[in-house]
């Protein structure tokens, strides 16, 4: 299964549209907050609330079961940067999840800590990476395979 994960679009519909164009047949689409668009325009996305989302209908976090894996989706602003990793791992362990998908930092990241995959797709807008706007693709099968992708790269 293919899971496309984005974050921090901050109202940039053209980037969201490009994601759907690049991955029209993904099995799941996840947005890790700071969406700032009309949810009705992107019904295929599971969306959590970011610190800039005024729409209170988005949940603070979601746990999705995809194949044999459990994913926790949240924005990440709830945790101060100095303690974020430790707190995310603690939360992941308490919820028995394998992957934590989060945004907020605008910096892409893919790292295993204490057997939990911390996956930050970066940002669709104002990315704090020299490679520009980014997103993540997670292949879920017998194993997990995560990749950070950039808009300036060909798929």
Buried (B, 14 or more C-beta within 10 A) or exposed (E): EEBBBBBBBBBBBEBBEBBBEBBEEBEBBBBBBBBBBEEEEBEEBBBBBBEBBEEEEBEEBBBBEBEEBBBBBBBBBBBEEEEBBEBBBBBBEEEEBBBBBBBBBBBBBBEEEEEBBBBBBBBBBEBEBEBEBBBBBBEBEEEBEBEBBBBEEEE
